[in-house]
Amino acid sequence: MSDSKKRLIVVGDRVLIQPEEGEDRTKVGLYLPRTAVDNQAVQGGTVMATGPGNAVSAPTELDEEPWKIGGTTGEPRYVPLQARIGDYAIFFRRAAVEITFEGEHYLVVPQAAILTLVREDEEPEDLGF
């Protein structure tokens, strides 16, 4: 038998996030119960993997199945996700699904639940600010 390592493959428009450890103490030094930390509306974490995005069809093939494209390649086309590996994401906690894979704790979050991304070392787009 081979010792091949298992890997997670994220599907669709979902993002795999390694959550940051929750603060169990306020800035003034009060300790919070785990339920208070878990009930926050938003949470942050590092993007570990992303799905390919939403499948789209070629405009000339409206009668075909939406995940197929014309020609001989047969490869599906996707609208790519904004999130990239290494980004820091802030997302709605209620939309996240918790999983544990090989002893590590992760959250699977749909792209629509991500509020903002923090990315380093990239030229910003001209957004006027």
JOGI-V580237 format. One line per field, one symbol per residue. burial: b if it has 24 or more other ideal C-beta (glycine too) atoms within 12 Angstrom, else e. A space follows every 50 residues. Layout:
burial: ???
//
This chain:
burial: eeeeeeeeebeebbbbbbbeeeeeeeeeeeeeeeeeeeeeeebbbbbbbb beeeeeeeeeeeeeeeeeeeeeeeeeeeeebebeeebbbbbebebbeeee eeeeebbbbbbebbeebeeeeeeeeeeee
//
